[in-house]
Amino acid sequence: MNTGHSKRTIVHMVRHAEVHNPDKILYGRLPGYRLSARGRGMAAAAAWALTGHDVTYLASSPIQRAQESAQPIASNLNLPLQTDEDLIEAGNTLQGLHVKGWASDLWNPRYWNRLTNPAEPSWGEPYSVIAERMQRAVERARQQAEGHEAVLVTHQLPIWAYRRQVQGLPLAHNPGNRQCALSSITSFTFLGDTVVDMHYCEPAGRK
C-alpha cells in the first residue's frame, strides 16, 4: 500500500456493447460475433460518457465485440488502442450451446458433469484465475496512466470478478446478481496502488 504522497488515478472498465446473436447461443470466446446495430449505438454512448475525461491509456480484450466497442472511445479520445490478452472473456466449456430457456442444451445429461461445482466454476475458467489476470491488466493500466485515467474494454465476468476481489467478497456468486450491464462503466479510483473509491454507471441504459 502506498498512499502517502501518491497520485490519484482512475481505471474505467467498460463492458462491450450488444452483440449480433440471433441464435442466442453462449458465444464466449468464439470468433465472428460482431456488435449489433443497437450495440454500435450503445458503444457510442459509452464513448460519449468518457469524452472530456483525462484518459491517457486505452486497452481492450482481443475479442471482436470488445475491439469494436473500444473503437468509438479511441476515436473520441484520439488514443491508440492497445490489446491486452488478460482482458479476454472468461473461458467456458459450454460456449457454442444454448443455455437459457426450455430449449437449453443444459437439459441434456451429457453436460451435467460440467455443472458440479458452481463455486469454481466447474464449467469454465476458475474465478480466481480471472481475478488474477484482471489484477495484472488493471495494474498495467494504472501504471501507464498514473495521475490520469485509463479505460479497459472487457467483458462482464472479468469486470465482476475484479470488483468482488476489490470489495473483499467471495469470488463465487450468483451470475444473476451481477451489476454490469452492456456498455456500463465501472470506475475504480486509486490513490497510489490502493483502490479508494468505486463508481458504476450505465450510459447506454436507455438504448
C-alpha positions as CSV (number, residue, x, y, z in Angstrom):
1,M,0.0,0.0,0.0
2,N,1.3,3.4,-0.9
3,T,-0.9,6.4,-0.4
4,G,1.3,8.9,1.4
5,H,2.2,11.2,-1.5
6,S,0.6,9.2,-4.2
7,K,-1.1,10.2,-7.3
8,R,-4.8,9.8,-8.0
9,T,-5.5,7.5,-10.9
10,I,-8.9,6.2,-12.3
11,V,-9.3,3.0,-14.2
12,H,-12.6,2.7,-16.0
13,M,-13.8,-0.8,-17.0
14,V,-16.2,-0.7,-19.9
15,R,-18.3,-3.8,-20.8
16,H,-18.7,-4.4,-24.5
17,A,-22.0,-3.5,-26.2
18,E,-24.8,-5.7,-27.5
19,V,-23.7,-8.5,-29.9
20,H,-25.5,-9.7,-33.0
21,N,-26.5,-13.1,-31.9
22,P,-29.9,-14.1,-33.5
23,D,-29.4,-17.8,-32.5
24,K,-28.9,-16.8,-28.8
25,I,-26.0,-19.1,-28.1
26,L,-23.4,-18.7,-25.4
27,Y,-20.6,-17.2,-27.6
28,G,-17.8,-16.9,-25.1
29,R,-14.5,-16.7,-26.9
30,L,-15.9,-17.9,-30.2
31,P,-14.8,-15.7,-33.2
32,G,-17.1,-13.8,-35.5
33,Y,-19.5,-12.2,-33.1
34,R,-19.8,-8.5,-34.0
35,L,-21.8,-5.7,-32.5
36,S,-25.5,-5.4,-33.5
37,A,-26.8,-2.1,-34.9
38,R,-28.1,-1.4,-31.4
39,G,-24.8,-2.3,-29.9
40,R,-23.0,0.2,-32.1
41,G,-25.2,2.9,-30.6
42,M,-24.5,1.6,-27.1
43,A,-20.8,1.7,-27.7
44,A,-21.1,5.3,-28.9
45,A,-23.0,6.2,-25.8
46,A,-20.2,4.8,-23.6
47,A,-17.6,6.7,-25.6
48,W,-19.5,9.9,-25.3
49,A,-19.7,9.4,-21.5
50,L,-15.9,9.3,-21.4
51,T,-15.3,12.2,-23.7
52,G,-13.6,15.0,-21.8
53,H,-12.0,12.7,-19.3
54,D,-8.3,12.8,-18.7
55,V,-7.7,9.4,-20.3
56,T,-4.1,8.6,-21.4
57,Y,-4.3,4.8,-21.8
58,L,-6.8,2.6,-23.6
59,A,-6.7,-1.2,-23.9
60,S,-9.2,-3.8,-24.9
61,S,-9.8,-7.6,-24.9
62,P,-8.7,-9.1,-28.2
63,I,-12.2,-10.4,-28.9
64,Q,-14.1,-8.7,-31.8
65,R,-17.0,-7.4,-29.8
66,A,-14.7,-5.7,-27.3
67,Q,-12.5,-4.3,-30.0
68,E,-15.5,-2.8,-31.8
69,S,-16.8,-1.4,-28.6
70,A,-13.4,0.3,-28.0
71,Q,-13.2,1.9,-31.4
72,P,-15.5,4.9,-30.7
73,I,-13.6,5.5,-27.4
74,A,-10.3,5.5,-29.3
75,S,-11.7,7.9,-31.9
76,N,-13.3,10.3,-29.4
77,L,-10.3,10.5,-27.2
78,N,-7.7,10.3,-30.1
79,L,-5.9,7.5,-28.4
80,P,-4.2,4.4,-29.8
81,L,-5.9,1.2,-28.8
82,Q,-3.8,-1.5,-27.1
83,T,-4.8,-5.1,-27.0
84,D,-4.4,-6.9,-23.6
85,E,-4.9,-10.7,-23.5
86,D,-5.6,-10.5,-19.8
87,L,-8.9,-8.7,-20.6
88,I,-10.3,-11.6,-22.6
89,E,-13.7,-13.2,-21.9
90,A,-13.8,-16.0,-19.3
91,G,-13.0,-19.4,-20.7
92,N,-16.2,-21.5,-20.8
93,T,-16.6,-25.2,-22.0
94,L,-20.3,-24.5,-22.7
95,Q,-19.6,-21.9,-25.4
96,G,-21.5,-22.7,-28.6
97,L,-24.5,-24.0,-26.7
98,H,-28.0,-22.7,-26.0
99,V,-28.0,-22.3,-22.2
100,K,-31.3,-20.5,-21.5
101,G,-35.0,-21.3,-21.6
102,W,-36.8,-24.6,-22.3
103,A,-34.6,-25.1,-25.4
104,S,-31.4,-25.1,-23.3
105,D,-28.8,-27.7,-24.1
106,L,-28.2,-28.0,-20.4
107,W,-31.2,-30.2,-20.1
108,N,-29.1,-32.9,-21.8
109,P,-27.4,-35.1,-19.2
110,R,-24.2,-35.2,-21.3
111,Y,-23.4,-31.7,-19.9
112,W,-24.3,-32.3,-16.3
113,N,-20.8,-33.3,-15.2
114,R,-19.7,-29.8,-16.1
115,L,-22.1,-28.2,-13.6
116,T,-21.0,-30.0,-10.5
117,N,-19.2,-27.1,-8.8
118,P,-20.6,-23.6,-9.4
119,A,-18.1,-22.1,-6.8
120,E,-15.1,-22.7,-9.1
121,P,-16.9,-22.8,-11.6
122,S,-16.6,-26.4,-13.0
123,W,-17.8,-25.3,-16.5
124,G,-15.0,-22.9,-17.2
125,E,-12.1,-20.7,-16.1
126,P,-11.8,-20.5,-12.3
127,Y,-12.9,-17.2,-10.8
128,S,-9.5,-16.9,-9.0
129,V,-7.6,-17.1,-12.3
130,I,-9.9,-14.5,-13.9
131,A,-9.4,-12.1,-10.9
132,E,-5.6,-12.6,-11.0
133,R,-5.3,-11.8,-14.7
134,M,-7.6,-8.8,-14.4
135,Q,-5.5,-7.6,-11.5
136,R,-2.5,-7.7,-13.9
137,A,-4.3,-5.7,-16.6
138,V,-5.5,-3.1,-14.1
139,E,-2.1,-2.7,-12.6
140,R,-0.6,-2.2,-16.1
141,A,-3.2,0.4,-16.8
142,R,-2.8,2.2,-13.5
143,Q,1.0,2.5,-14.0
144,Q,0.6,3.6,-17.6
145,A,-2.0,6.3,-16.7
146,E,-0.6,7.2,-13.3
147,G,-2.0,10.6,-12.3
148,H,-4.6,10.4,-15.1
149,E,-7.3,7.9,-16.3
150,A,-7.3,4.6,-18.1
151,V,-10.0,2.7,-19.9
152,L,-10.2,-1.0,-20.2
153,V,-12.8,-2.6,-22.5
154,T,-13.6,-6.1,-21.5
155,H,-16.4,-8.5,-20.5
156,Q,-19.0,-8.9,-17.7
157,L,-17.5,-11.7,-15.7
158,P,-13.9,-10.4,-15.7
159,I,-15.2,-7.0,-14.5
160,W,-17.3,-8.6,-11.8
161,A,-14.5,-10.9,-10.6
162,Y,-12.2,-8.0,-10.2
163,R,-14.9,-5.9,-8.5
164,R,-15.6,-8.6,-6.0
165,Q,-11.9,-9.1,-5.3
166,V,-11.5,-5.4,-4.6
167,Q,-14.6,-5.4,-2.3
168,G,-13.2,-8.4,-0.4
169,L,-16.2,-10.5,-1.3
170,P,-16.1,-14.2,-2.2
171,L,-15.4,-14.7,-5.9
172,A,-18.2,-17.4,-6.1
173,H,-21.5,-15.7,-6.8
174,N,-24.9,-15.9,-8.4
175,P,-24.5,-14.6,-12.0
176,G,-28.0,-13.2,-11.9
177,N,-26.9,-10.7,-9.3
178,R,-24.1,-9.0,-11.4
179,Q,-24.3,-5.3,-11.7
180,C,-22.6,-5.0,-15.1
181,A,-24.9,-4.1,-18.0
182,L,-23.9,-3.9,-21.6
183,S,-21.7,-0.8,-22.2
184,S,-21.7,0.0,-18.5
185,I,-18.7,1.7,-16.9
186,T,-17.3,0.6,-13.6
187,S,-14.7,3.0,-12.4
188,F,-12.0,2.4,-9.7
189,T,-10.2,5.4,-8.2
190,F,-6.7,4.6,-6.9
191,L,-4.5,6.6,-4.6
192,G,-1.2,5.1,-5.3
193,D,-1.8,1.4,-5.7
194,T,-4.8,1.3,-3.4
195,V,-8.5,1.5,-4.5
196,V,-10.2,4.2,-2.5
197,D,-13.5,4.6,-4.4
198,M,-15.7,2.8,-7.0
199,H,-18.4,4.2,-9.2
200,Y,-20.8,2.4,-11.6
201,C,-22.9,4.0,-14.4
202,E,-24.9,2.8,-17.4
203,P,-24.6,5.5,-20.2
204,A,-26.4,3.2,-22.6
205,G,-29.1,2.1,-20.2
206,R,-32.0,3.6,-22.1
207,K,-30.9,2.4,-25.6
